[in-house]
């Protein structure tokens, strides 16, 4: 490799990771430094109250594995605890709407977080920097402050009430810390360009840095404060949940697209379904279609719906339910789907009657050829912040199916299925694309489109991640505002329901690196505030 590259949605975090690379750190050092900063400068997207997964490829060590640090349902949770409170489901299938939104906001919304344990395991196993060193930039941003960015403010203030969901601004004001950190004295939420400081989070991170690891959070002083706060506020997470938490390690699942080997995270992540989508589309000559044409959009949409149907039926924690990975990725299964599309049959995505999601991503490759794809998240923010600790907990309980007997149903200690799809595409034996995205149910179709744009249409990485996208996770074709209106009109004439997003760049947020002749180039999705930095 002739250079190193890091890309993520937050410029402060990218710069912190790039500085690590410049100091001689490897891809894991840079990714973990970046991740800690993301939890400070985009605190509703990720943080130590959240969870995620990380693909690590280190060829000189002969290592390629997935570190899984997903959030776990509290041990006191039961399968039928909310069955009588179910009202509906979001259109994209990402979450369930319950009476009084009890699974979205407050302490009952939270699952046991895993991010800190995951960061620690990655650094100990693969990193070269000291624990306190990788946390230091995050501490500085928490104490000294940073400017509120455009996407952050948009996310805080967007109205989600039409879907029956709680608005983020109401989650921000849920706690004393939230009201102090995110609002002006007059009660107005801070605006773009305002400085946001969170000294309590800085103090928490400093205690974690000085302690040398994650035990202070899971078995020590911070853990005791967390458990006491949950008990006082009717939450389900206790000291036993924290003390019992452990990450899992596994090998990637492999697929193939146009002669490229692709490594993804296994269930409960969504990489398998992203692969299924690609392998359905492999039966079509995508590159000969005009990008964004009626034929292109229709073919993508029908393949996405079939992937979504399989995902809704089978996706869950494989420790609790069987996920038929081999069958889903088999040529027989993908060919059946492709032939159905060719016959003009239209798939139907079942939803309960009655989107951007709350996640972030990092892609890194260093000069040694080590590659990291890390997607981490709060699932959605719960609004709950333990007084004095500064960080917000995840709101992942809203993503469990409150109906017993389903793949995604609630169970004590169960990992909630994740939409994350951190991916590495290989050309021969070497990484060719390192890619991933935040965006909930939109992640798998978005990552697949980014890969197809580079492989089928030979787009440079920036063109590939910025190209107009569509998603098909319901019976409606969601299109970004740059898909031609004539294409929309033709699809409507064919009887499709089409929803045009007002966003110029819509649906998840791709962040990718492409490597050509030993030179890596990265690109950050223009819909977010991020950037890519390459280091000689």
Buried (B, 14 or more C-beta within 10 A) or exposed (E): BEBBBBBBBBBBBBBBBBBBBEEEBBBBBBBBBBBBBBBBBBBBBBBBBBBBBBBBBBBEEEEBBBBBBBBBBBBEBBBEBBBEBBBBBBBBBBBBBBEEBBBBBBBBBBBBBBBBBBBBBBBEBBBEBEBBBBBBBBBBBBBEBBBBBEBBBBBBEEEBEEBBBBBBBBBBBBBEBBBBBBBEEEEEBBEEEBEBBBBBBBBBBBBBBEBEBBBBBBBBEBBEBBBEBBBEEEBBBBBEBBBBBEBBEBEBBEBBBEEBBBBBBBBBBBBBBBBBBBBBBBBBEBEEBEBBBBBBBBBBBBBBBBBBBBBBEBBBBBEBBEBBBEEBBBEEBBBEBBEBBEEEEBBEBEBBEEBBBBBBBBBBBBBBBBBBBBBBBBBBBBBBBBEEBBBBBBBBBBBBBBBEEBBBBBBBBBBBBBBBBBBBBBBEEEBBBBBBBBBBBBBBBBBBBBBBBBBBBEBBBBEBBBBBBBBBBBBBBBBBEBBBEEBBEBBEEEEBEBEBBEEEBBBBBBBBBBBEEEEBBBBBBBBBBBBBBBBE
